[in-house]
Amino acid sequence: MPKAYWITIYRTISDENKLAAYAALAGPAIEACGGQYLARGVANIAYESGGLDRTVICAFASIDAAIKAHDSQGYKKALDALGNAAVRDVRIIEGIE
């Protein structure tokens, strides 16, 4: 079964405190569902039409595990803490075997 990758790109962040509160809750919620952070930070360089936005990449054992993490009560609490403090692009994709 191929792994899954959860990729989040932060287009804008308007409240760093809310982002910190979100991160404190999101990390444990994602890890509780088997998620592993692979990369987190502002892009070092961007090509073509890419931006130097904050990007987070997590790996999961499967698509189902990633969706379970996203739909979990723990992650919903993290989203509540974030509120409208960021505009994000969140995608879950299946890896290549």
N, C-alpha and C positions, 0 to 999 in steps of 0.2 A: 504494500500500500504506500503510495507517495506521501511525503510530508506536505504540510500546508504552511503558508507564510502569510502573516498578518502584517500589512504595511500601512503605516499611518504617516501622512504628510501634513504638517501644520502650516496652513496658508497664512494665518495671522494668529497672534496670541495677544489678547488685550489685558489679561490679568495673570501675572506670574504666580501670585499667591494661590489662586484657584487651580492653576496648572499643577502646582506643587501638591495641593490637597488631592487632586485627581491621581497624580503619580503614586502617592503614598497608598492609595486604595487599589489602583489598577494593577500595580505590580504583583501583589499577593493574589489577587483574583485571577490574573492570567497564569501565574505560576501554579496555582492550585489545580488548574485544568491541564497542566503539563506543558504550558508555554515556556519557552526559553528565549530570553532577549539575545539577539545576535548583534544588533547595532542600534545606537541611540545618540543623536546629536545633530548639529547643523552640518549640512553637506560641505565638504571641503572644496569641491569644484562641481560645476554643473555645465553640461553641454547641451547644445541645441536649444530647446525652449525651456529647459529645466531651471528651477530657481534654487537658491541657497536656503531652502526651508529646513526647519527641524524635521527629521525623519526618524521613525522607529520601526524596526523590523524584528518580529518574533517568529519563531518556528514552533510548529505543533506536529504531533504524530500523524494527524489527519485533518481533513476539512471539518469533519464532525467535531473533533476536539476544539478546533479554533472557534467554530460557531457556538459550541457549548460555553466556552469562555466568554465570548461576547454577550451571550444571552443570560449569563449567570447573574444572580442577585448581587454578588460582590462587585461585578463590573458595572451593574446598573447604579450602585451606590457611588462608584467612581465617576460615572457620567453625571450624576446629580451634583457632585462636588465641582465638576468642571463647569457645569451650566453653559452659559454662552460666552465663556472666556476665550474660546478659540474657534477658528474655522478650520476644519480638518477634512482630509480626504482619506477614508479608511477603506482598505481592500483586503480581502482574503483570497489567496490564489493557491491552486494546487501545484506542488513541485513536480519536477520531471524525474521519473524513476531511472 
